[in-house]
Amino acid sequence: MDFLELVKKRYSVRKFSDKKVEQSKLDLILEAGRVAPTAVNYQPQRMLVIENEESLSKLKECTPYHFNAPLAILICYDSSVSWKRHYDKKDMGDVDSSIVTTQMMLEIANLGLGTTWVGHFSPELIKEKFNLPEYLVPVALLPIGYPSEDSVPNKLHNIRHDIQETVFFNSFEGIKPGKNKTTDH
């Protein structure tokens, strides 16, 4: 499949079938995250595969947005190794984790599976329930599985700003704050 076709076809799946994800597909998803670019190639991403009933139950205590997926991946970064910009000490671990998460999302779609990026969870509860060391920072959750037969994209999925509203050349001169057409009514 053409890359642009893949990214346009992919949508946030919030209804999953009970079918288990094959280990071979999980391996490809994890490999997509492993090879993602990171700042200075420090590779601070740390991923927790949540796949057994006990762990999935713990996850449900941390977020209402688990969608009863048969599998989830918690994407974190190791703050003791993530690159920090020298001039302002900005920790790039969240950016690195976002790149990793995006690459895994695209591989998930490529494999005929579904997911949605979940950022609505309690980091403190995640750390407690999954016994994360203090230096691991949770960034995203990916519930993963086969979309249920009645899974459809959100009604806003295909609403996109005109490219002239989001892309500028050489300067932002004249740009004004605007309303978000997809959410402001």
WODAUR-V926721 format. One record per residue. PSI is psi in degrees with one decimal (* if undefined). OMEGA is omega in whole degrees, 0 to 359 (NA if undefined). BURIAL is 1 if it has 16 or more other ideal C-beta (glycine too) atoms within 10 Angstrom, else 0. Layout:
PSI,OMEGA,BURIAL
PSI,OMEGA,BURIAL
This chain:
139.8,176,0
142.1,183,0
-48.8,181,0
-36.2,176,0
-41.6,179,0
-48.0,183,0
-27.9,176,0
-33.2,181,0
-35.1,183,0
137.8,175,1
166.4,181,1
109.2,181,0
127.3,181,1
7.1,177,1
120.8,185,0
152.1,171,1
172.4,179,0
-7.7,184,0
131.4,180,0
148.5,176,0
129.1,181,1
144.9,179,0
-37.3,181,0
-36.3,178,0
-40.6,176,1
-41.5,179,1
-40.9,179,0
-38.7,178,1
-46.6,180,1
-35.1,177,0
-38.5,177,0
-37.9,176,1
-37.4,182,1
-36.7,184,0
4.9,180,0
146.4,177,1
142.4,176,0
159.0,181,1
126.4,179,1
18.0,182,0
33.5,180,0
-19.3,176,1
59.2,182,1
-1.1,183,1
137.5,175,1
123.6,186,1
135.1,177,1
118.2,177,1
123.9,182,0
107.5,188,1
-16.9,180,1
165.0,185,0
-42.4,181,0
-47.0,181,0
-39.9,178,1
-34.5,176,1
-40.8,176,0
-42.7,180,1
-41.2,180,1
-23.0,176,0
-18.4,186,0
-19.3,181,1
143.7,172,1
-6.0,186,0
52.9,177,1
-21.9,176,1
23.0,179,1
32.2,177,0
147.4,180,1
-5.2,185,1
147.9,174,1
154.2,174,1
128.3,173,1
121.7,180,1
122.7,180,1
175.0,168,1
152.4,179,1
106.9,184,1
-12.3,178,1
-14.0,179,0
-11.3,181,0
148.2,182,1
136.8,176,1
132.9,177,0
139.3,184,0
-32.0,188,0
-23.1,178,0
2.7,178,0
18.3,177,0
123.6,178,0
120.3,182,1
7.1,180,1
-37.7,179,1
-35.0,177,0
-47.0,179,1
-45.3,180,1
-34.6,178,1
-38.8,177,1
-45.6,178,1
-47.1,181,1
-43.7,180,1
-44.9,180,1
-38.4,178,1
-38.7,177,1
-42.0,181,1
-37.9,177,1
-37.5,177,1
-48.5,179,1
-41.4,180,1
-30.7,182,1
1.8,180,1
13.4,177,0
177.0,178,1
159.6,177,1
172.2,168,1
145.8,179,1
120.4,177,1
117.9,175,1
-6.3,182,0
91.6,177,0
162.7,178,1
108.4,179,0
-38.5,181,0
-43.3,179,0
-39.9,176,0
-47.1,181,1
-41.2,181,1
-51.9,185,0
-35.1,183,1
10.1,174,1
48.8,180,0
136.8,173,1
156.5,185,0
-31.5,184,0
-8.8,176,0
127.1,182,1
114.7,178,1
135.5,183,1
-44.8,187,1
155.2,172,1
138.3,174,1
99.7,169,1
135.4,188,1
140.7,174,1
-174.4,175,1
130.2,178,1
141.9,175,1
161.6,183,1
-26.9,181,0
15.3,177,0
130.4,179,1
155.9,176,0
151.0,173,0
149.6,182,0
-22.2,180,0
-3.1,187,0
-44.4,184,0
4.2,177,0
117.2,182,0
144.9,174,0
151.2,171,0
145.5,184,0
-29.3,180,0
-18.1,178,0
-15.6,185,0
-13.4,182,0
131.2,180,0
155.7,181,0
123.0,171,0
-17.1,182,0
151.1,172,0
17.2,181,0
131.1,178,0
-3.9,180,0
141.9,179,0
150.6,176,0
140.7,183,0
170.4,176,0
151.1,175,0
106.7,184,0
-29.8,185,0
-21.2,184,0
-25.4,180,0
127.2,181,0
*,NA,0
